[in-house]
Amino acid sequence: MKMQLAEIAKAINSKCEGNEQTVITSVAFDSREIAAGGLFVPLKGERDGHDFINSAISNGASATLWQKGHPNKPDNIAVLEVENPLKSMQQLAQYYLNKVNPTVVGITGSNGKTTTKDMTAAVLAKRFNVHKTDANFNNEIGVPMTILDMKPNTEILVLEMGMDHAGQLHQLSELTHPDVTVITMIGEAHIEFLGSRAGIADAKMEITDFLREDGELIYNGDEPLLRERAAKIKQAKVTFGFAKNDTVYATGYRSYKHHATFTVNNSERKFSIPMIGKHNVSNALSAICVGRHFGESDEEIACALEKFTPTANRMEWEKGDVGEDIMSDVYNSNPTAVRAVITSFGQIQVPAGSRRIAVLGDMLELGPRSAALHAGLADCLDPQVINEVYLFGTEMKHLAEALKGSYDPENLHYYTQDEMQHMIADLKNDIKPNDIVVLKGSHGMHLEKVVERLR
């Protein structure tokens, strides 16, 4: 991004108090991340960003947005007064998006958004200048920040779009007017706010609200809730999955310790991804569909998928301090995701005498059904496959109760949320060099701290 303040002021219907010729080269809402030539956007969250203006200035900010009427407006930096800094940042992002005019690929889904985004960006980078969402900057703040961070020569913008309430994807779709939309799957994520899987499906379909008339929806055809809703939109549609009525479906799937291979119905090329699990094959299928939409060959797509780098903490393998292999998948969690990970983990071969150990943290934002959804995971945990289970958090107590009939007490461990250190100590005493360990939980449970201690 490179714009004079005069242009920015015009784009957001403001006036510049200061030097209009000042060139802005970046935008940040965190005063610690501002750089020389940066525009500071003070947002109101748990803290009021306006309170950090001096920090932003000392770190090199050249200008700031400022909410009208807010006290202590600085006089030693250029100021653009606005009614709402967040909405003005979104307005600026939409202006810059129209100025650069890349093709937009929007990706959403209950699970797999970030991995699909990474796969898709890697595939498209074979032929195009691609800019993608960093980490999971996928909300009403992260999407405009991603847009404002892209280079002027960007040809395709790959945006991860998240939501936890109805209406959020509608807003992001209106901001970006995507050319291609991808819906990975429907699970139970955020069911607390949306009431049912049908409500989740309705909310996910909002990504198509401003899909361009000549655009394309690529979605998981194995989900009836999506097929029903997709039938109502007029744009082109492509499905992926494992059923033979999907446009693109996987065949010959095989999972190994650190990778999975598969073929697809309409290609002779074998595909490989550096992750395990059918759910990640499903993510790869959607990336194949996007690559083909843009004219890429299966050879190009396969080469990109084989070498793509996943975002951290998505089924990422680590080495433990006694030699054990650790699969870290601790960024988010919901029942569908846990089942997929446990199934994939259970298929990994281990040496005789070694064990598969699962460490599961609470799944958050499941609402009134939380207890039942946690307890319901019992049917995917077989003591002959997952030999030992460590459960962590208030809600995991329900799963602990449900597993008492199938697991011996010495192989089933439960810890409250304030007993993380106790659990870590027990794990370190228990794990043997040839064991394999999986950790899965919602981000708010901070199981990454457990990974760090085991690493």
N, C-alpha and C positions, 0 to 999 in steps of 0.2 A: 504494500500500500504506500502511495506517495501522493499527498494532496495538500494544497495550500488551505489555510484556515478559511479563506474567503469562500472556497468551493464547499468546504464542510459546512460552514454557516448557512449557505444557500440550500444545501441538501437537506438540512434539518430545520429550516425556517427559523434561524436564529440570527443574531448579530454578534460580530466579534468585537470584544473589548480588548484591544491590543493590536499587535501587528498582523494584519490580514495576510501578509505575504509569507508568514511563518509556514514552513513545510512540515507536515506531520507524516511520520513514517511508520508509526505503530499505534495501537490502541491497547489499553490495559485497565482493568478494574481493580487490580491488586497493586497498591502503591509500592510494594516490594519488587514488583516485576516491571515497573515502568522503566523506560530507557530514554536516552537523549532523543529528542524529536518525537516523544510519545504524547498521546492525548489520554489524559486520565479521566475515567468515567466513575464517579462516586456513586455506588449503589447502596441501597439500604437493605441490610439483612439483619443478622444478630447485632451487628454494629453498623453505624452510619458511615459510609465511605467518605463523606465530607470531612469527617474528623481526621482523615489521614492525608489531607491535602499537603501539609508541610513535608510529610515523608515522600510524597510523590514529587514535589518540587526538588527536594534535596537529591532524589534519585535521577533527576534530569528531565522531568516532564516539561514540555514546551507549552502546553495548554490544558485546560480542563473544561468539561461540561459542569454546569452548576445549576442546581434546582432553584427556580425563581423564588425569591423571598427567604431563602435559607441564609442564616446569619454567617458572619465572618468570611464573606466573599473575599478571596485573595486579590491583592492589588499589584503583586509582583510576578504575575503570570497571565498569559492571555486567557480570557474567559468567554465561554459561550453559554449564555443563560437559556435554560430550557424548562418546560413544565415537568418533564419526567426523564431523568438521565437514561434509564433502561430503554424506554420507548425511542428516545432519540438515537441511542446506539443501534437499535434495530433498524431505524429509519436510514441511518448512515450505511449500515450493512446492505440493505436492499438497494440503495443508490449505487454502492460500489459493485455489488453483484451485477446490476444492470450495465454498469460501465465496462467491467471486464467481460461480461457475457459468456461465461463458460456453460457447457452442458452440465446440468445438475442431476446427480443420482442421489436419491434420498432412501435411506435404509432404516427400517424399524422392525419391531418384533419383541415378543416377551423374553426370548433368549436368543443369543447368537448375533446381536447387532454389531458388537465391536469386532468380533472375529470375521463376520461377513464383510464389514467395512474394510478391514485390513486385507482380506483376500481379494476383494473387488478392486481396491486401489492398486494392489500389486499386479493384478491381471491387466488393468487398463494402462498401467505405466509402461507396458511393453511397446505401446504405440503413441501414447499421448502424454502431455504435461499434466500431471494429476496433483491436486491438493486434496487432502483428506482431513477429517476430524482427528484432532490429537487426543490420545487416551480415550475418554468417553465424554468429551465436551459436547453434550447432545441435547441440552435444554434451551430455554428461551434466552439464556446468557451465552451458553457455549456455542450455539449455532451461529449467531451473529459474530462472535469472536473468531470463529473458524473462517467465516467469510472475509472478515477484515484482515485476516492474517495471510490470505492467499496472494500469490505473486500475480502481477499483471498479465503474464504469459500463460496463465492457467487455462487449459482447454477443457478439462473435466473436473468438476468439484464433487467429491464423494462425501456426503454428509450423513453421519449417524444421527438419528432423531429419536429421542426418548420421550416418555411421558409417564405420569402416574395418575393424572386426572383427565376426564373428558375435556375436549376443547384445545388441549395443548398441541396436538399434532395438526389440528386445523390451522392454528396460528403459525406453526412452523412451515406448513405447506403454503400458506398465503405469503409468507416472507420470501420463500425460495422458488415457488412455481417450478417444481421438479419436472425434468424430461423423462426420467425413469424412476419408478418407485419399487422398492423391494420390501416384502413382508416375510420375515424368516419363519415365524410360527406364532401360535397362540398358546400361552400357558396360564399360570395363575398369578404371575407377577402383578402386584398392585391391585389384587382383587378386593382388598380392603376398601378402596375408593371407587371401584367400578362394579362391584356387586356380583358379577358372574363372568364366566368365560365369554358368553355372548356379549356382555358389556365391554369386555376387553377387545373383542373382535371389532365391535362398532368403533371403539376409540382408535384402534390401529388403522382402520380403513380411512380415517380422517386424513392420512398422509396423501390420499388421492384427491382430496377436495379441490386442489389447485393444480393437479397433474395436467400438463399441457394437452391440448386436444389431439395432437399427433404423438403423444407420449405412450409409454408402455408400463403396465403393472406386471411385475414378476413376483409370484407368491407361492407359498407352500400349498400345493394342490392336494396333499393328504389330509388337510384340515377342512372338514365340511363347513364349518362356520365361515371360513374365508371364501370357499367356492360359492356359497349362497350370496354373499355380499358382493363379490367380484362380478357376478353375473349382471349386476345392476349398473355397472359403469360402462361407458361406450368406448373407452380407449382400448388399444390392443392389450391382450393378456397372454402371459406365458406361465405355465406351472412347472414346478420341480418337486421331486420327492422320490418315493420308492414304489409307487403304484404304477401299473402299466398304462393307466389313462392319463398320466402326467406327460406334459410336453417333453420334459427331460427327466429320466429316472435312472437311478443307480442300479447297476448289476455287479455281480462278482465282488461285493464288498468284503475286505479282509482287514482286520485290525492287528497291529503289532505293538510292541512296547512303546515306541516313540513315533510311529507313523501309521497311516491307514492308506490302503489302495482300493481303487474301484474303477469300473468302467461305466459307460453310459449307453443308453439304448441306441443312439444314432451316431456313434463314433467308434472307430477302431483303436483310438488312442487310450492307453492306460493312464490313469491319473493317480497321483500320490500327494498326500498332504502331511506336514510334520506335526500332526495332532492325531489323537485317536478318537473313536466314537462315531456312531451313525449320525449323531446330531451335527458333528463337524463336517461329515460328508454332505449332509443336507445344506450346510452353509456354503460348502464348495460348489454344490450344484447351482445355487443362486448366482454365485460369482461367474460360473461358466455361462449361464444365461445372459448376464450383463455383458461379458466379453463378446459373446456372439452377436448381441444386439449392436455392438459397435464395430463389427466386422473382423474381429480377431479370430485367428485360426485356433483349432484345438491344440496344435503344437505349442503355440505361444501361450495359451492359457495354462496348459499342463506344466510348462517350464516355470511359469510365475507361481502357480500354486505349490509346486514342490519346494520352492525356496522362500516363500513369504515369511515374514516375521510377525508372530502374534503379539498383541499388546500384553504387557506383563500381567501375571496372575490369572491367565486363561489357560488352564490345563498345562501349566509350565512345569517342566521337570527340573528338580533341584537335587543336589547330592547332600545327604545328611552327614552329620559329623561322625557317625560310626560306619558309614559306607552305604546306608540304606538309600533307596530311590524315593523321592518325595514328589508327588504331583500336587502342585499348588493351583487351586481354582477357587480363590477366595474373594473375588471382587463382588459377586452378587450371588443370590440363591433364591430358588423357588422350587416347589415340588417337581415340576417337569425337568428342571435343570439337574436337580439332585439325582433323580432316577436315571437320567442319561449318563451322568458321570459315573454313578455306581455301577451301572451295567457295563460301561466301557472298561472301567477299572477291574471289574470281576473277570473280564476276558483276558487279562494280561497273565501270561504264564510266569510262574515263580518256581524256583528250585525246590526240590523236596525238603521239607522241614522249615521252609520259609512261610511267612504269613502276609496276607493282605490286611492292612489296618486302615479303617476309615475314621477320620476326625470330622464330625459334623457340628456346625454351629447353627444357631437359630436362623430361620427364614423369616424375614421381617415383612411388614405390610400385608399380612394375610387376613386381617380383620377378625370377625367373629368366628370364622371357620379355622382359625389358626391351630387350635388344639387338635382338631380332627385331621387336618392336613399334615401336621407333624407326625401324629400317630400312624397315619396312613402310609408313611414311608416304610413301615415294618415289612411290607410284602416284597420289597426289593432288596432286603438285607437277609441273606442266607448265611448262617454260620459256617457252612461248608465252603463258601466262596469268599465272603468277607469275614475273616476269622476273628477279628477283634474290632470293637466299636467304642469310640470315645465320643460322648455327646456333651455339648457345651451350650449353656444358656437356659433362660427361663422356659422357653417353649419346648426345648428338646426333652424336657422332663416327660412329656406325653409320649414321645417315641421310646424313651427309656422304659416306661411302664409297658408299652406294647411289645417290647422285645424280650421281656423277662421270661416269657414262655418258651422262647427258642434259643436264647443265649445263656450259657453258664455264667454265673455271677463274676467269675474271674476274667471273663472276656467281654464284659459289658460295663462301661464306666460312665458315670454321669457327674457333671460339675456345674455348679451355678455360675452366673456371670462374673462374680467376684473371686472365682477360684481358678483363674487362668494360670497363675504361677504354679498352683498345685498340680493342674493337669499337665503342664509342661514338664515338671519334675517327674511325674509318673511316666510320661511318654519317653523321656530320656532314659529312664531306668528300664523300660520295657523293650524298646526297639532293638532288634538285632541287625547285624550287617546286611543280611540277604533279604530282609523284609522290604515290602513296598508300602508306602503310606500315601493316602489321599486326604487332602483337607478341602472342605467345601462349606461355605457359609456366607451369609449376607455381609456386605462391606462393613456395616455397623458393628459386627461382632469382632472385627479386627484380628482375624485368624492369621493375617500376615505376620503378626508379632510371634505367633507360634512357629511359623515357617522360619523366621529369622533365628529363633533360638535352636531349632533343630538343624539348621543348615550348617 
